[in-house]
Amino acid sequence: MSPLNERNKAIIDEFRANGGKVGGPFSGRTLLLLHTIGAKTGQKRVNPVATFQDGDRWVVIASKGGAPTSPDWYHNLVAHPEVTVEVGGEKFQACAIVASEPERTRLYDKMVSINPGFADYKARTARQIPVIVLERIK
């Protein structure tokens, strides 16, 4: 298992053991577990991602720490937009929608106000970082 996968597994285990709460560098931050289907492999994937709520929707940012490419989970949800979300102690199905302007900028700016590190991610890359809205499937 790669160091990133080991790190993510530890975060996922802590998240599930503590009703969605995670310590360390994520202490006080809201995370969710995003379940996707691999765009190329068709395999199930789970990734912990920073989030915030916008009305009854959840928002995630495909920043990958300001890397020049989007994270794999972003490509997965574009290929397969029906996802499963775990947040707090709740698990539900959602439809992932890539936000377009001007909503994308409004939501990104809101994430920056909650987690200022996202301003650094934006400054590190020339790409426009995608913002994804997760709408619960009723």
C-alpha positions, 0 to 999 in steps of 0.5 A, a space after each residue: 500500500 502506498 504512503 498516501 493510501 495508508 494515510 487515507 486508510 488511517 483517516 477513514 478508520 478514525 473518521 468511522 470510529 469517531 462519528 466523522 471526527 478526525 484529529 491531527 491536522 484535520 482537527 476542527 475541520 469537517 471531512 466527508 468520505 466520498 465513495 466513487 467508482 474508478 473511471 478506468 478500473 470500475 473499482 470502488 474507491 473511498 477518499 476523505 475530503 474537506 467539505 462544507 455545507 451549502 444549504 442542503 448540499 455538500 461541497 468538495 474541492 478538487 484541489 489536490 493541494 494545488 497540484 497541476 492535475 485534479 485528484 483521481 476521485 474527481 475523474 471518477 465522479 465525472 465518469 460516474 456522478 452517482 456517489 455515496 457520501 459519509 458525513 458525521 454518522 450518516 451515509 447517503 447517495 448523492 449526485 455529484 455536479 461540477 459547479 460552473 461560474 459564478 457559483 464555482 467562485 462563490 463556493 471556492 471563496 467560501 471554502 477559503 473563508 473556512 479553510 484558508 489553506 485553499 487560497 494557497 492551493 489556488 496560488 500553486 496551480 495554473 489550472 482552475 480548481 474544480 468545485 463539486 456540489 453533492 446533492 442528496 438523491 431523495 
